[in-house]
Amino acid sequence: MSTPLPNHPDAHDVVIIGAGVVGCAMARRFTLEGARVLLLEKGTDILSGASKGNSAILHTGFDAPTDSIELACMQFGYQEYLDIHARMNLPLLKTGAMVVAWSEDDLSKLDGILQQALANGVNDVQQIDATQVRREEPHLAHTALGAVKVPGEYLIDPWSAPLGYLSQAIAHGANVVLGTEVEGGHFDGEHWHLSTPKGTFIGRTVINCAGLFGDLLEQRLLGTSQFSIHPRKGQFVVFDKAAANLLGHIVLPVPNERTKGIVITRTVFGNLLVGPTAEEQDDRVHAGLDHDVLKQLIDAAVTRIPALAGMPVTATYAALRPASEKKEYRIYQDTERHWITVGGIRSTGLTAALGIAQYVFELYRQHTRHSPLENLTWPQLPNLAEHLPRDYQHAGYGEIVCHCEWVTSREITATFDSPLPPGDFGGLKRRTRACMGRCQGFYCGARVAEISAGQLAVPLTTGVAHEA
């Protein structure tokens, strides 16, 4: 463990601001390396910002910029997830992916995608023709002209993973304070003094993982920012569970200069997901749904998988990505002021989070040393993936509260007895999937409210927010 800091025996070695997936992974890495860690989050639960909405894919990095920090972080994060997921009971579903060409222009770009994958060290990719596409994905429209097949792509639970990372950090001494925004602060030459509604927190190094507000936090505390966030909204459509039988692989489009495009994929929860769009906006908080855009997503999905016509839609949702004025990750260090910024982490953040944490720790350890922990504790996360055993299949579960998602009363009550209980309804849903099925809480919402009464910082008193 690290030694006490001079003049501030209660100070933390590192204060991480922002409890998205990157902040949670950062807290884990620094804690396991022996640092005394404090994680501050202005939301009432973790993952309350950009991290709560994504496509839940563990990427190989086959299409990331070659020799980039993003690629290195993605591939390290990918491998570390494969190494640790079983020890935390985190789900993993290997589906592979296909980058499908739907036009002659797309088809002409497949060889370039293949060559980039090989340059990135993803050596098991292969280009296949239309006949093989139809053989492997018989429900895809016959307008598919070919594809690049990427066998190493996986599906994961995008919410249990960061919960597991932070749970392990807490088990080894990390402190987490939710519902507290960093409103100001100053650096005294040795330590940061951060002002929040819950008092002043002191730490030797600050790591900015504030996502959509990362540039504003930097301006607030450093006086200026080296990057600017330009929120990019993505809207998603979630088809009913029956639709998942129509697809095996993750189906990716041939990307363009602005976006990787719309993905069609199963989820580990048994649905079929379509999205995201890529819409620029100024609002950093609200990601509104647009009926016309959602219809376009549905129409695009039906065009690619005709059997989806008439298939019920279970949910729709929108999320914001913290895009910046440049495509690359914005990770840099101010050694004089003991500050590290981790900004501009967009759609690859779920895969890269563990790798980003390792990369940042390597920057940090050039100036500060700690002793890594031994004999680690590995928290066991409850499984919500449908291809693995669920709680309702084991005796003593109590009652089935949410019949759409087979959520038991035992699962719900267990979240409140955990080291990191949910702080709001969204957090409860992400931990259990209650109210996230076909009826979106219409039948089970009242019972969920009854069980959670008095347990949430933000009480469950109104309707269900759509998340899938």
Backbone torsions as a table, in degrees:
resi	resn	phi	psi	omega
1	MET	NA	160.7	178.8
2	SER	-76.5	158.5	178.4
3	THR	-86.0	156.7	179.8
4	PRO	-57.9	146.3	178.8
5	LEU	-77.7	139.7	-180.0
6	PRO	-62.5	138.2	175.8
7	ASN	72.5	-14.9	-179.1
8	HIS	-136.1	75.3	-176.2
9	PRO	-62.4	-21.0	-178.9
10	ASP	-98.0	0.7	-178.4
11	ALA	-73.5	156.4	175.8
12	HIS	-95.0	151.2	174.1
13	ASP	-65.6	-41.3	-174.5
14	VAL	-135.7	132.7	170.7
15	VAL	-114.0	118.0	178.7
16	ILE	-100.4	129.3	-179.0
17	ILE	-108.9	113.9	179.8
18	GLY	113.9	116.4	-177.0
19	ALA	-107.0	47.6	166.6
20	GLY	-81.9	-168.1	-177.0
21	VAL	-62.4	-36.6	179.7
22	VAL	-70.4	-42.3	178.1
23	GLY	-62.6	-39.4	178.9
24	CYS	-66.4	-43.0	177.7
25	ALA	-65.3	-37.1	179.0
26	MET	-64.0	-44.1	179.0
27	ALA	-60.3	-40.7	178.8
28	ARG	-63.2	-51.7	-175.9
29	ARG	-59.9	-48.7	-176.5
30	PHE	-68.1	-35.7	177.5
31	THR	-65.3	-46.9	-178.6
32	LEU	-66.5	-22.7	176.6
33	GLU	-84.4	-0.6	173.9
34	GLY	103.1	2.7	179.4
35	ALA	-81.9	150.0	172.2
36	ARG	-86.8	116.8	-166.4
37	VAL	-115.7	138.5	170.0
38	LEU	-124.6	130.1	176.9
39	LEU	-112.9	122.9	179.2
40	LEU	-109.9	135.0	-179.5
41	GLU	-139.3	128.9	-177.8
42	LYS	-76.8	-22.6	176.1
43	GLY	-75.3	166.0	-179.6
44	THR	-83.5	-1.4	175.2
45	ASP	-152.1	164.2	174.6
46	ILE	-69.3	160.7	177.2
47	LEU	61.5	28.5	-175.8
48	SER	-84.6	-6.1	178.8
49	GLY	-106.6	-129.2	-175.6
50	ALA	-61.5	-30.6	-172.7
51	SER	-69.1	-14.3	-176.5
52	LYS	-77.9	-10.8	-178.4
53	GLY	-131.2	110.8	177.2
54	ASN	-156.9	-178.5	-175.5
55	SER	-93.9	1.3	169.4
56	ALA	61.2	38.3	179.6
57	ILE	-108.5	135.6	172.3
58	LEU	-95.0	109.5	-170.3
59	HIS	-93.5	147.5	174.5
60	THR	-77.3	-20.2	-173.5
61	GLY	85.5	18.0	-175.7
62	PHE	-61.1	-28.2	-176.8
63	ASP	-112.1	10.6	178.5
64	ALA	-74.8	157.4	178.2
65	PRO	-58.2	127.2	-177.5
66	THR	-62.6	138.3	178.4
67	ASP	65.5	19.5	180.0
68	SER	-92.9	160.9	172.9
69	ILE	-61.3	-38.1	179.8
70	GLU	-58.3	-46.9	-179.9
71	LEU	-62.8	-46.2	-179.8
72	ALA	-59.8	-43.5	-179.6
73	CYS	-67.8	-39.9	178.9
74	MET	-62.1	-46.1	-174.7
75	GLN	-72.7	-34.7	174.3
76	PHE	-67.8	-43.2	179.3
77	GLY	-63.7	-40.4	177.1
78	TYR	-57.6	-49.5	-177.0
79	GLN	-68.3	-38.7	-179.7
80	GLU	-67.6	-37.6	176.5
81	TYR	-61.1	-44.0	177.9
82	LEU	-61.0	-34.5	-178.1
83	ASP	-73.1	-33.3	-170.4
84	ILE	-109.0	-13.1	-168.9
85	HIS	-60.4	-39.6	-177.3
86	ALA	-66.9	-33.9	-179.2
87	ARG	-70.3	-20.2	177.7
88	MET	-106.8	3.4	-176.4
89	ASN	60.2	38.0	176.9
90	LEU	-90.3	134.4	-174.8
91	PRO	-73.3	154.0	178.5
92	LEU	-148.6	124.4	-179.3
93	LEU	-126.3	110.4	-178.7
94	LYS	-84.1	115.0	179.7
95	THR	-115.6	-27.8	-168.5
96	GLY	73.2	166.9	-179.3
97	ALA	-133.2	157.6	172.0
98	MET	-128.5	126.0	169.7
99	VAL	-89.2	105.8	-168.8
100	VAL	-97.5	133.8	175.0
101	ALA	-91.3	124.4	-179.5
102	TRP	-109.5	0.6	179.0
103	SER	-147.1	166.6	177.8
104	GLU	-63.1	-35.1	177.2
105	ASP	-63.7	-44.2	175.7
106	ASP	-58.2	-44.2	-175.9
107	LEU	-61.2	-36.2	-179.2
108	SER	-68.9	-17.3	-177.4
109	LYS	-94.7	-8.1	-174.7
110	LEU	-64.4	-38.1	-179.7
111	ASP	-64.4	-37.7	176.7
112	GLY	-62.6	-39.5	177.2
113	ILE	-65.2	-41.6	177.8
114	LEU	-61.8	-44.6	-178.4
115	GLN	-67.6	-36.0	177.7
116	GLN	-66.5	-40.8	178.0
117	ALA	-59.6	-44.2	179.4
118	LEU	-64.8	-39.5	177.7
119	ALA	-64.2	-28.2	179.5
120	ASN	-86.3	4.9	177.2
121	GLY	84.0	9.5	177.5
122	VAL	-93.9	91.5	-165.1
123	ASN	-92.9	-5.1	-178.0
124	ASP	-96.4	10.4	178.7
125	VAL	-74.4	155.8	176.2
126	GLN	-153.5	149.1	176.2
127	GLN	-92.6	133.3	-178.6
128	ILE	-125.1	155.8	-177.5
129	ASP	-92.1	179.2	-175.8
130	ALA	-61.1	-36.7	-179.6
131	THR	-62.7	-43.9	179.7
132	GLN	-71.2	-34.2	174.9
133	VAL	-58.1	-47.2	-179.0
134	ARG	-66.7	-33.9	178.7
135	ARG	-65.5	-41.6	-176.4
136	GLU	-86.0	-27.5	178.7
137	GLU	-131.2	77.2	-172.9
138	PRO	-65.1	-18.5	-179.0
139	HIS	-88.0	-9.3	176.0
140	LEU	-68.4	146.8	177.8
141	ALA	-59.6	146.9	-178.2
142	HIS	-74.4	2.8	173.5
143	THR	-79.4	-5.4	173.9
144	ALA	-67.1	126.5	-173.1
145	LEU	-100.4	-11.6	-177.8
146	GLY	160.5	178.7	-177.3
147	ALA	-163.1	160.6	164.3
148	VAL	-103.6	123.3	-177.3
149	LYS	-94.7	129.5	-178.2
150	VAL	-121.4	92.3	-172.5
151	PRO	-64.3	-24.0	-170.6
152	GLY	-85.9	6.1	179.6
153	GLU	-80.3	140.4	-177.7
154	TYR	-125.8	163.8	168.0
155	LEU	-109.3	141.1	178.5
156	ILE	-135.8	174.0	172.5
157	ASP	-87.3	113.3	-173.2
158	PRO	-74.3	-10.4	-177.6
159	TRP	-105.7	-35.1	179.5
160	SER	-71.0	-28.6	-178.7
161	ALA	-62.2	-57.8	178.7
162	PRO	-63.5	-31.5	175.1
163	LEU	-61.8	-40.4	177.5
164	GLY	-65.4	-42.8	179.3
165	TYR	-58.2	-48.3	-176.5
166	LEU	-72.3	-33.5	177.5
167	SER	-61.8	-39.2	177.6
168	GLN	-66.8	-39.3	177.2
169	ALA	-61.8	-43.9	179.7
170	ILE	-63.3	-40.5	179.7
171	ALA	-60.9	-22.2	-179.6
172	HIS	-110.5	21.0	168.2
173	GLY	107.8	-3.3	178.5
174	ALA	-67.1	147.1	176.9
175	ASN	-107.9	141.4	-179.2
176	VAL	-129.3	129.8	176.1
177	VAL	-124.1	115.3	-179.9
178	LEU	-98.4	164.0	176.6
179	GLY	65.6	33.5	-179.9
180	THR	-141.7	116.8	-179.7
181	GLU	-92.4	138.1	174.9
182	VAL	-77.8	110.2	-174.0
183	GLU	-93.8	-19.3	-179.7
184	GLY	-177.1	-178.0	178.5
185	GLY	167.8	168.6	176.2
186	HIS	-147.3	156.0	179.3
187	PHE	-107.3	124.5	-174.8
188	ASP	-94.7	11.5	-177.5
189	GLY	102.2	-21.4	177.5
190	GLU	-128.8	-36.7	-174.4
191	HIS	-137.1	153.5	170.5
192	TRP	-91.0	138.5	174.1
193	HIS	-115.5	108.0	-173.0
194	LEU	-104.1	124.4	-178.3
195	SER	-92.0	129.4	178.7
196	THR	-139.8	166.9	175.9
197	PRO	-61.6	-18.1	-179.9
198	LYS	-102.4	17.4	176.8
199	GLY	113.0	-174.7	-179.3
200	THR	-98.8	131.3	177.8
201	PHE	-112.5	140.4	-175.3
202	ILE	-116.8	133.6	178.0
203	GLY	-151.9	153.7	-178.1
204	ARG	-77.5	-38.4	-179.2
205	THR	-129.2	138.3	175.3
206	VAL	-108.1	133.9	173.7
207	ILE	-116.4	117.2	-176.8
208	ASN	-86.2	103.9	175.3
209	CYS	-119.1	38.7	-170.6
210	ALA	-82.7	6.8	169.8
211	GLY	59.4	-118.1	-177.3
212	LEU	-62.9	-17.0	-178.7
213	PHE	-115.7	14.7	-175.9
214	GLY	-61.1	-41.7	179.9
215	ASP	-68.7	-36.9	179.1
216	LEU	-68.8	-38.0	176.5
217	LEU	-62.9	-42.5	179.3
218	GLU	-63.2	-42.3	176.8
219	GLN	-62.3	-40.3	-177.2
220	ARG	-65.4	-39.4	-173.2
221	LEU	-100.5	-29.3	-179.3
222	LEU	-104.7	-13.8	-179.9
223	GLY	93.5	-16.4	178.0
224	THR	-157.6	166.1	179.1
225	SER	-133.7	143.2	-180.0
226	GLN	-86.7	0.3	179.0
227	PHE	-150.0	167.2	177.7
228	SER	-135.9	137.9	-179.6
229	ILE	-87.0	133.8	175.0
230	HIS	-123.6	94.2	-173.1
231	PRO	-55.0	137.0	178.3
232	ARG	-122.2	116.5	-177.0
233	LYS	-85.9	138.7	172.9
234	GLY	-123.7	125.7	176.7
235	GLN	-101.3	145.5	-176.3
236	PHE	-130.1	150.9	171.5
237	VAL	-121.8	135.0	178.9
238	VAL	-116.1	114.2	178.0
239	PHE	-81.9	159.1	-179.5
240	ASP	-57.8	159.1	-175.2
241	LYS	-58.6	-30.1	179.6
242	ALA	-61.5	-26.4	-178.1
243	ALA	-69.0	-24.4	-177.3
244	ALA	-62.5	-23.0	179.3
245	ASN	-71.9	-8.9	-176.9
246	LEU	-88.7	-2.5	-173.6
247	LEU	-145.3	140.3	175.2
248	GLY	-106.1	-53.4	-178.4
249	HIS	-84.4	163.1	163.2
250	ILE	-73.9	124.9	-179.1
251	VAL	-102.6	113.4	-178.4
252	LEU	-107.2	147.1	175.3
253	PRO	-86.6	166.1	168.9
254	VAL	-72.3	120.1	-172.9
255	PRO	-74.1	163.6	172.0
256	ASN	-116.8	-173.0	-175.2
257	GLU	-65.6	-24.7	-172.6
258	ARG	-97.1	-35.6	-172.1
259	THR	-150.0	155.7	174.4
260	LYS	-76.1	-11.5	174.5
261	GLY	89.6	-174.4	-173.6
262	ILE	-87.2	130.3	-178.9
263	VAL	-103.2	144.8	169.4
264	ILE	-120.1	121.3	-174.9
265	THR	-151.6	150.6	166.2
266	ARG	-69.6	168.0	169.9
267	THR	-121.7	161.7	177.0
268	VAL	-67.5	-12.1	179.3
269	PHE	-89.7	0.9	173.5
270	GLY	93.5	10.8	178.0
271	ASN	-101.7	179.5	171.4
272	LEU	-118.9	124.3	-174.0
273	LEU	-108.6	137.7	177.1
274	VAL	-128.6	126.9	179.3
275	GLY	146.7	-173.8	-2.4
276	PRO	-95.8	164.4	165.8
277	THR	-76.5	178.4	177.6
278	ALA	-138.7	94.4	-173.2
279	GLU	-122.3	121.7	179.3
280	GLU	-74.7	141.4	175.4
281	GLN	-155.2	164.6	179.9
282	ASP	-92.1	-31.5	-177.5
283	ASP	-65.2	125.5	-178.9
284	ARG	-94.6	-2.5	-173.1
285	VAL	-114.5	-48.5	-170.7
286	HIS	-97.9	127.1	177.3
287	ALA	-118.1	86.0	-175.4
288	GLY	-75.9	154.0	177.6
289	LEU	-92.2	144.5	179.5
290	ASP	-121.1	118.9	-174.8
291	HIS	-58.2	-42.2	-178.1
292	ASP	-65.9	-39.9	179.7
293	VAL	-67.2	-40.8	178.0
294	LEU	-62.7	-39.1	176.9
295	LYS	-63.7	-38.1	177.2
296	GLN	-62.9	-38.7	177.4
297	LEU	-63.7	-44.9	179.5
298	ILE	-62.6	-45.1	180.0
299	ASP	-62.0	-40.3	179.4
300	ALA	-65.0	-39.0	178.8
301	ALA	-65.8	-42.1	179.9
302	VAL	-66.6	-36.4	177.2
303	THR	-60.1	-38.2	-177.5
304	ARG	-85.2	-31.5	177.4
305	ILE	-130.6	87.4	-173.6
306	PRO	-54.8	-29.8	-178.6
307	ALA	-67.6	-8.7	175.9
308	LEU	-75.2	-12.4	-179.4
309	ALA	-57.0	123.8	-179.8
310	GLY	82.6	-3.7	179.6
311	MET	-70.9	132.1	-178.9
312	PRO	-62.7	145.6	173.6
313	VAL	-97.5	122.6	-178.2
314	THR	-78.0	-42.1	-175.1
315	ALA	-155.4	159.6	169.5
316	THR	-132.9	147.5	176.7
317	TYR	-156.4	165.1	178.5
318	ALA	-134.9	148.4	179.9
319	ALA	-141.7	159.5	179.4
320	LEU	-109.4	140.0	175.8
321	ARG	-109.1	138.6	-177.3
322	PRO	-82.0	63.7	177.6
323	ALA	-68.3	150.2	175.9
324	SER	-118.0	-173.8	-178.1
325	GLU	-73.2	-9.1	174.6
326	LYS	-124.0	155.7	-178.5
327	LYS	-74.0	-31.2	-172.1
328	GLU	-76.3	159.6	172.8
329	TYR	-58.6	144.4	179.5
330	ARG	-109.5	79.1	-178.3
331	ILE	-114.3	120.4	179.4
332	TYR	-156.2	164.3	-172.2
333	GLN	-125.2	138.2	170.1
334	ASP	-110.2	95.0	-172.7
335	THR	-68.1	-32.6	-178.2
336	GLU	-66.6	-34.4	-178.8
337	ARG	-105.8	14.1	174.9
338	HIS	52.9	55.1	-174.0
339	TRP	-135.5	137.0	173.6
340	ILE	-131.5	128.5	177.0
341	THR	-103.7	135.2	174.6
342	VAL	-124.6	93.4	-173.0
343	GLY	-126.3	169.2	176.7
344	GLY	64.6	28.4	-179.4
345	ILE	-87.2	106.1	-170.9
346	ARG	-97.5	-127.2	-168.0
347	SER	-70.0	-18.0	-178.4
348	THR	-90.0	4.2	-174.2
349	GLY	-62.4	-33.4	-179.3
350	LEU	-63.4	-45.6	177.9
351	THR	-69.1	-42.8	-170.4
352	ALA	-82.0	-12.3	-168.7
353	ALA	-52.3	-48.5	-179.5
354	LEU	-64.6	-36.6	177.8
355	GLY	-70.7	-38.5	176.0
356	ILE	-60.8	-43.1	179.9
357	ALA	-60.7	-42.2	178.2
358	GLN	-65.4	-42.4	179.9
359	TYR	-61.3	-45.4	-179.3
360	VAL	-66.9	-39.2	178.4
361	PHE	-63.0	-35.5	177.4
362	GLU	-63.9	-37.1	173.8
363	LEU	-62.3	-45.7	-175.7
364	TYR	-65.6	-41.6	-172.9
365	ARG	-71.9	-10.4	174.4
366	GLN	-66.2	-19.8	-176.0
367	HIS	-123.2	-17.0	-176.5
368	THR	-139.8	137.7	-178.4
369	ARG	-117.5	141.9	173.1
370	HIS	-134.9	169.0	177.2
371	SER	-103.1	119.3	-178.8
372	PRO	-59.3	148.4	179.7
373	LEU	-75.3	154.4	176.1
374	GLU	-119.9	166.9	177.2
375	ASN	52.9	59.9	-174.3
376	LEU	-70.0	147.4	171.5
377	THR	-91.5	137.3	-179.2
378	TRP	-117.9	102.8	179.8
379	PRO	-63.3	147.6	178.4
380	GLN	-103.6	115.9	-178.6
381	LEU	-86.8	141.7	176.6
382	PRO	-66.2	137.5	-178.6
383	ASN	-83.7	131.2	176.0
384	LEU	-117.1	0.1	-178.2
385	ALA	-79.0	139.6	-173.9
386	GLU	-77.6	-17.2	-179.6
387	HIS	-86.6	1.4	179.1
388	LEU	-124.4	161.7	-179.0
389	PRO	-59.0	137.0	178.9
390	ARG	-106.7	167.0	-175.4
391	ASP	-62.4	-36.4	-176.9
392	TYR	-65.0	-13.8	179.1
393	GLN	-86.6	1.3	-179.9
394	HIS	-117.2	141.3	-176.4
395	ALA	-60.8	151.4	174.4
396	GLY	83.2	19.1	-176.0
397	TYR	-75.8	-10.5	179.1
398	GLY	93.1	-96.4	178.6
399	GLU	-142.3	156.4	171.0
400	ILE	-84.4	113.3	-178.0
401	VAL	-87.9	-49.3	179.0
402	CYS	-107.6	106.0	-176.0
403	HIS	-77.5	-23.1	177.2
404	CYS	-66.1	-40.5	-176.1
405	GLU	-112.3	6.5	177.5
406	TRP	56.5	48.4	179.9
407	VAL	-93.9	131.2	-177.0
408	THR	-96.5	160.2	174.8
409	SER	-63.9	-32.9	178.8
410	ARG	-63.3	-39.7	178.8
411	GLU	-64.4	-40.5	-177.8
412	ILE	-68.7	-47.6	-178.1
413	THR	-66.5	-31.2	-179.3
414	ALA	-64.5	-31.4	-179.2
415	THR	-64.3	-30.7	-178.7
416	PHE	-81.2	-14.2	177.1
417	ASP	-97.8	4.6	-176.5
418	SER	-86.7	165.1	178.1
419	PRO	-63.7	-20.5	-179.7
420	LEU	-133.0	74.2	-177.3
421	PRO	-68.5	157.0	179.0
422	PRO	-65.3	143.9	179.5
423	GLY	-99.1	-14.7	-179.8
424	ASP	-151.6	177.6	-175.8
425	PHE	-63.2	-39.7	178.4
426	GLY	-59.4	-41.5	178.2
427	GLY	-65.0	-37.3	177.6
428	LEU	-65.6	-42.0	178.5
429	LYS	-63.9	-43.0	-178.7
430	ARG	-66.0	-28.0	179.6
431	ARG	-84.2	-19.8	-173.3
432	THR	-130.2	-23.8	-171.5
433	ARG	72.4	11.6	173.3
434	ALA	-61.0	137.1	178.1
435	CYS	69.5	17.3	-178.2
436	MET	-111.5	11.1	-177.4
437	GLY	-97.1	-153.9	-174.0
438	ARG	-56.2	-41.4	-174.2
439	CYS	-88.4	-5.2	178.9
440	GLN	50.9	40.0	174.5
441	GLY	90.0	1.3	-176.9
442	PHE	-60.9	-41.2	-177.5
443	TYR	-91.4	-35.2	-173.1
444	CYS	-102.0	-8.5	-174.4
445	GLY	-55.8	-42.5	-178.1
446	ALA	-65.3	-40.3	179.7
447	ARG	-68.8	-38.9	176.4
448	VAL	-62.3	-41.2	177.8
449	ALA	-62.6	-39.0	179.6
450	GLU	-64.7	-45.4	-178.9
451	ILE	-66.7	-35.4	-175.3
452	SER	-91.9	3.4	-177.4
453	ALA	-55.2	127.7	178.0
454	GLY	79.6	0.7	-175.4
455	GLN	-101.5	-21.3	-173.5
456	LEU	-102.7	141.3	176.1
457	ALA	-63.7	-34.7	173.7
458	VAL	-112.5	104.4	-173.8
459	PRO	-61.4	150.7	177.1
460	LEU	-83.1	95.7	-176.3
461	THR	-124.7	-13.4	-177.0
462	THR	-123.0	-166.4	-174.2
463	GLY	-67.2	178.7	-175.7
464	VAL	-89.4	128.5	172.3
465	ALA	-81.0	134.8	-175.3
466	HIS	-80.9	115.3	170.4
467	GLU	-135.9	147.4	179.4
468	ALA	-129.1	NA	NA
